[in-house]
Amino acid sequence: MVVQRVQQAVQKQIDAVGSDAKTMIAKMMPSMQAACVEDQWPAALTQCIVAGKPGDLAALQSCNALMPKDLQDKLQKRMMMANPLAKP
């Protein structure tokens, strides 16, 4: 549910940039799901994300403040590895 809510929050931006962005996001979402589970995101963070209304990017951005720096770094690394446009 957490990753679905994130995707819903950013969907307008994804739609605005076209099919390449949609493909990239589709490849990156499983990495975000793995990060949420394997890195054990804090309950306060996941609850904040799920409580946000679908499509509410501002709420999602405010939830980001609840993610510790080490988890932000891990998530960024996972997302870059999943990004088909990232350079090795």
N, C-alpha and C positions, 0 to 999 in steps of 0.2 A: 504493500500500500504506500510506503514511503516513496519509493522510486516512481510509482504512478503519479503521485501528487506532485513530485518535482517536475515530471514531464508535462503534466497539465499546466503547471505554472509557467513553463517556458514555451508552450506550444505556439503561441502567437508569434514569438520571435523566430521559432523554427520555420513556421509557415511563410513568414515574410522573406526568408532568405532562399527558399527553394529546396529542390529535391536533394542536392548534395548535402545540405545540412541535415535533412531528414535521415538520409542514409548514415551519416556520421553519428547522429544521436542514437539511432537504432543500434549501432554497434557499441556505443559507449554505455548505454543503460544497464546492460548486464554487469558491467564493471562496477557501476554504482551500487547495484544490488549486492554484489559480492562484498564491496567495501562496508556496506551497512551491516551485513551479517557477520562477516569474518573479522572486521575491525571493531565490532561491538560498539556501534554508535550509542552515545548516552540516551537514556530513555527520554530525558527532557528534550533533546534534539528531535528524535523521531516523533514524539507526541506533538511537538510544535509544528512539524511539517505536515503531519496527518490532519491536524486541527485546522490548517489553512484551507480556505475555499479553493476549489479547482480554478486554475487560471490566475490566482493571486500572487503575482511575482513579488510584490512588496513584502508580503507576509513571509514568503520563502527566503527572501534576502535577510529579513530580520532574524529568522531561525538560524542562519549561518553563523551568527555571533555565538551560538551555543556549541559550535563544533570546535573542540580543542585544536590547537595548531598542528599537533602531530597527526591527528586524523585528517586535517585539511591537506597536509603534505602527502599522506598515503593516498587519499582520494585523487589528488592531482596526478600523482604518479600512475595510478591505475588508469585514469581517464586518458592520459597521454599514451600509454601503452596500447589502449584500445582504439585510439584515434587513427584511422587509416591514413590521415594526412600528416601525422607526426613523423618526424625523421628519427631514425634510430640513433 
